């Protein structure tokens, strides 16, 4: 196999791993990380869940997730430390790992 063909094959494999990692719902990632969530009253935007942020030292439920955002995968935001994003960025921030590290970790776990 030529170097170009190998890179192309590896790229497709990497893209598949990234796609699988990005498809993990935020609620599942919170469960995986042991983040306890409380449900609030349903509002116009749908279900909202709150908990204590795993990235900052606050003790109040400033960590908010919207499970229906981002095509049903969900997003998070912390009012105290300002962190936010999807399930993959949550894992990166909590574990203090890079994007490639968490994609490989999730790919290995799903295999």
N, C-alpha and C positions, 0 to 999 in steps of 0.2 A: 504494500500500500504506500502511495506517495505521501510526502509530508502534508501536502495540501488536502488530500483526501482524508488523512487521519485527523487533521484539525477540523475539517468539516463534520466528520462523524462525531468527534468529541464535542463540538459545538452543539449538535442536535441533542446529545445526551445531557449536556449542561442545561440547555433551554428546557428540556423536559423536567429536570430536577428543580429548576427555578419555578416553573409553572406549578408543579406539585406543591412546593413550599408555599407559594403565594396563594394557593387555593384553600389553605387551612383557615377555618372560621375563627374569629377573634375569641369567641366563647370557649372553643376547644383549646386555644393557646393559653387562655387564662386558667383553665382547668389543669393543663399540663404544668403550668408554673406555680400552681397552688394559690392563685389569687382568688380570694373569696369575694363574691359579688352579691349585691342586694338589688332586688328589683324595685324600681320606683313606680309611681302611678303611670300608666300608659298615657302618652301625650299625642299631639298631632303628628309627630314624626315617627311614632311607633314605640317599641320597647326601648327603655333605657335602663342600664345597669350601672351600679356604682360600687366602689370598693376603695380600700386604702391603697395608694400608689406604691408599687414595689420599688420604684426608683428614687423616691424622695423620703425624707424622714417624717413626713406628716402622719398624724394619727386619725385625722378626719377623712371621711370618704370623698376625696377630691378626684379620684380616678373614675372616669366615665367611659363607658363603651356604648356604641350604637351598633347593635348586631346587624341591622338591615342596610347600613351604609356600604359603599364600595361593592356593589353588585351582590349583596347578601353575605359578604365575608366579614364585614364589620370594620370599624375604626375605633381607636381609643384616644383619649385626651386627658391630661392631668391639669387641673386648675392651679395647683400649687407650683409644680416645677416646669410646666409648659411643654412637657414631652407629649408626643402624639404620633399616630401613624396606624399601620395595619398590624396584623398578627406577626409578620416576619420582623418588622422593626421593633415590636415589643420584645420579642425573643432576643434580638440583637442588643437592645438597651439593658435588659435585665441581666443577661449573661455576659455583657461587655465583650461581645464577639463581633467579628466582621461579617459582612454579607456572605462571602464564600464559605466561611466556617459554619454558619447556621444552615445554609442551603445543603451543604454536605451532611451535617448532622441530621437534618430532617429527612434527607434522601436515604440515609442509612437506616433510620428508624422505620421508614415506610417500606423498606425492601423486605 
